[in-house]
Amino acid sequence: MNHRLLSDFRGDHGAALDELFTQVIASLVDKELVAVSRVSQDGVRVRVSAGRAVFGGKSACRSC
């Protein structure tokens, strides 16, 4: 088994694996075996856009 095989499997069965992971975490939380205070996902690329103020050194936050 190598990273390519795992990557292909994840790509081919992503929805089923997401559902399985969700059920497992929900079951652990329900039985109070784990507490979930923050959920994050690693390795996901997200497109982000920022205004000119962010790159110009000015704060884009009006209340900051």
NUTI-346164 format. One record per residue: residue in one letter; x, y, z of N, C-alpha, C in turn. Coordinates in steps of 0.001 Angstrom, whole numbers, always signed. Layout:
+------+---------+---------+---------+---------+---------+---------+---------+---------+---------+
| resn |     n_X |     n_Y |     n_Z |    ca_X |    ca_Y |    ca_Z |     c_X |     c_Y |     c_Z |
+------+---------+---------+---------+---------+---------+---------+---------+---------+---------+
|    A |       X |       Y |       Z |       X |       Y |       Z |       X |       Y |       Z |
...
+------+---------+---------+---------+---------+---------+---------+---------+---------+---------+
//
This chain:
+------+---------+---------+---------+---------+---------+---------+---------+---------+---------+
| resn |     n_X |     n_Y |     n_Z |    ca_X |    ca_Y |    ca_Z |     c_X |     c_Y |     c_Z |
+------+---------+---------+---------+---------+---------+---------+---------+---------+---------+
|    M |    +850 |   -1169 |      +0 |      +0 |      +0 |      +0 |    +896 |   +1233 |      +0 |
|    N |    +528 |   +2219 |    -807 |   +1308 |   +3451 |    -866 |    +374 |   +4655 |    -892 |
|    H |    +951 |   +5849 |    -887 |    +144 |   +7066 |    -828 |    -758 |   +7208 |   -2043 |
|    R |    -302 |   +6733 |   -3203 |   -1112 |   +6853 |   -4426 |   -2377 |   +5996 |   -4328 |
|    L |   -2249 |   +4784 |   -3834 |   -3400 |   +3896 |   -3670 |   -4403 |   +4497 |   -2686 |
|    L |   -3899 |   +5023 |   -1572 |   -4783 |   +5651 |    -586 |   -5460 |   +6892 |   -1159 |
|    S |   -4704 |   +7678 |   -1919 |   -5263 |   +8879 |   -2527 |   -6360 |   +8523 |   -3535 |
|    D |   -6109 |   +7530 |   -4357 |   -7116 |   +7087 |   -5333 |   -8363 |   +6568 |   -4637 |
|    F |   -8168 |   +5790 |   -3576 |   -9318 |   +5248 |   -2839 |  -10143 |   +6375 |   -2233 |
|    R |   -9458 |   +7336 |   -1646 |  -10147 |   +8480 |   -1045 |  -10906 |   +9277 |   -2112 |
|    G |  -10298 |   +9455 |   -3264 |  -10953 |  +10170 |   -4350 |  -12171 |   +9434 |   -4887 |
|    D |  -12072 |   +8126 |   -4977 |  -13168 |   +7319 |   -5523 |  -14310 |   +7129 |   -4533 |
|    H |  -14019 |   +7187 |   -3241 |  -15024 |   +6869 |   -2221 |  -15149 |   +7961 |   -1167 |
|    G |  -14876 |   +9208 |   -1547 |  -14857 |  +10323 |    -606 |  -16150 |  +10525 |    +151 |
|    A |  -17272 |  +10485 |    -532 |  -18562 |  +10728 |    +131 |  -18863 |   +9645 |   +1164 |
|    A |  -18605 |   +8391 |    +818 |  -18861 |   +7290 |   +1751 |  -17942 |   +7382 |   +2966 |
|    L |  -16668 |   +7732 |   +2745 |  -15736 |   +7873 |   +3865 |  -16117 |   +9046 |   +4763 |
|    D |  -16526 |  +10158 |   +4179 |  -16970 |  +11299 |   +4980 |  -18151 |  +10922 |   +5859 |
|    E |  -19102 |  +10195 |   +5292 |  -20273 |   +9746 |   +6063 |  -19847 |   +8813 |   +7187 |
|    L |  -18944 |   +7879 |   +6899 |  -18464 |   +6943 |   +7919 |  -17752 |   +7689 |   +9044 |
|    F |  -16856 |   +8610 |   +8702 |  -16144 |   +9377 |   +9726 |  -17113 |  +10198 |  +10573 |
|    T |  -18112 |  +10774 |   +9939 |  -19116 |  +11556 |  +10663 |  -19868 |  +10673 |  +11651 |
|    Q |  -20247 |   +9490 |  +11230 |  -20968 |   +8564 |  +12117 |  -20099 |   +8123 |  +13288 |
|    V |  -18826 |   +7859 |  +13029 |  -17921 |   +7427 |  +14098 |  -17744 |   +8539 |  +15133 |
|    I |  -17484 |   +9764 |  +14670 |  -17304 |  +10887 |  +15597 |  -18586 |  +11139 |  +16376 |
|    A |  -19730 |  +11116 |  +15705 |  -21011 |  +11335 |  +16384 |  -21246 |  +10273 |  +17444 |
|    S |  -20907 |   +9032 |  +17154 |  -21079 |   +7948 |  +18124 |  -20176 |   +8149 |  +19343 |
|    L |  -18929 |   +8553 |  +19111 |  -18004 |   +8797 |  +20222 |  -18466 |   +9966 |  +21091 |
|    V |  -18979 |  +11017 |  +20455 |  -19492 |  +12161 |  +21205 |  -20734 |  +11753 |  +21994 |
|    D |  -21619 |  +10977 |  +21355 |  -22845 |  +10529 |  +22011 |  -22554 |   +9696 |  +23258 |
|    K |  -21520 |   +8883 |  +23216 |  -21137 |   +8047 |  +24360 |  -20225 |   +8791 |  +25333 |
|    E |  -20005 |  +10089 |  +25068 |  -19169 |  +10949 |  +25887 |  -17746 |  +10419 |  +26049 |
|    L |  -17240 |   +9783 |  +24985 |  -15864 |   +9294 |  +24985 |  -14901 |  +10363 |  +24489 |
|    V |  -15417 |  +11300 |  +23708 |  -14627 |  +12440 |  +23251 |  -15502 |  +13679 |  +23308 |
|    A |  -14856 |  +14820 |  +23453 |  -15563 |  +16098 |  +23394 |  -15025 |  +16857 |  +22191 |
|    V |  -15918 |  +17371 |  +21389 |  -15507 |  +18099 |  +20199 |  -15721 |  +19586 |  +20456 |
|    S |  -14614 |  +20317 |  +20500 |  -14724 |  +21759 |  +20691 |  -14318 |  +22514 |  +19435 |
|    R |  -13536 |  +21866 |  +18573 |  -13109 |  +22494 |  +17325 |  -12930 |  +21406 |  +16279 |
|    V |  -13411 |  +21681 |  +15088 |  -13270 |  +20734 |  +13992 |  -12517 |  +21427 |  +12878 |
|    S |  -11496 |  +20762 |  +12373 |  -10756 |  +21316 |  +11241 |  -10422 |  +20181 |  +10286 |
|    Q |  -10157 |  +20552 |   +9064 |   -9817 |  +19562 |   +8063 |   -8498 |  +19956 |   +7436 |
|    D |   -7610 |  +19007 |   +7366 |   -6283 |  +19271 |   +6842 |   -6225 |  +18914 |   +5362 |
|    G |   -5457 |  +19667 |   +4623 |   -5220 |  +19320 |   +3237 |   -6268 |  +19796 |   +2251 |
|    V |   -7143 |  +20665 |   +2668 |   -8183 |  +21168 |   +1779 |   -7799 |  +22562 |   +1314 |
|    R |   -7805 |  +22778 |     +34 |   -7506 |  +24104 |    -507 |   -8796 |  +24886 |    -645 |
|    V |   -8735 |  +26116 |    -210 |   -9898 |  +26992 |    -269 |   -9493 |  +28261 |   -1005 |
|    R |  -10284 |  +28661 |   -1974 |  -10005 |  +29899 |   -2709 |  -10411 |  +31076 |   -1824 |
|    V |   -9514 |  +32026 |   -1698 |   -9747 |  +33180 |    -846 |   -9506 |  +34439 |   -1669 |
|    S |  -10308 |  +35446 |   -1416 |  -10049 |  +36727 |   -2068 |   -9875 |  +37791 |    -989 |
|    A |   -8971 |  +38704 |   -1238 |   -8709 |  +39774 |    -287 |   -8702 |  +41097 |   -1043 |
|    G |   -9140 |  +42136 |    -375 |   -9162 |  +43461 |    -980 |   -7780 |  +44088 |   -1006 |
|    R |   -7666 |  +45203 |   -1698 |   -6388 |  +45904 |   -1815 |   -5838 |  +46325 |    -460 |
|    A |   -6698 |  +46699 |    +470 |   -6248 |  +47186 |   +1775 |   -5404 |  +46145 |   +2505 |
|    V |   -5696 |  +44881 |   +2283 |   -4946 |  +43820 |   +2949 |   -3499 |  +43821 |   +2472 |
|    F |   -3299 |  +44038 |   +1169 |   -1959 |  +44000 |    +626 |   -1254 |  +45352 |    +715 |
|    G |   -1996 |  +46406 |    +959 |   -1407 |  +47734 |   +1022 |    -931 |  +48125 |   +2390 |
|    G |   -1095 |  +47247 |   +3377 |    -626 |  +47537 |   +4718 |   -1668 |  +48209 |   +5594 |
|    K |   -2807 |  +48573 |   +5041 |   -3869 |  +49193 |   +5827 |   -4783 |  +48100 |   +6356 |
|    S |   -5330 |  +48322 |   +7510 |   -6243 |  +47349 |   +8096 |   -7568 |  +47353 |   +7337 |
|    A |   -8017 |  +46161 |   +6977 |   -9305 |  +46030 |   +6286 |  -10443 |  +46013 |   +7301 |
|    C |  -10110 |  +45896 |   +8562 |  -11106 |  +45848 |   +9624 |  -11386 |  +47266 |  +10120 |
|    R |  -12611 |  +47705 |   +9997 |  -12951 |  +49066 |  +10391 |  -12926 |  +49271 |  +11911 |
|    S |  -13129 |  +48187 |  +12675 |  -13162 |  +48322 |  +14131 |  -11803 |  +48010 |  +14763 |
|    C |  -10785 |  +47674 |  +13932 |   -9462 |  +47324 |  +14473 |   -8625 |  +48553 |  +14747 |
+------+---------+---------+---------+---------+---------+---------+---------+---------+---------+
//
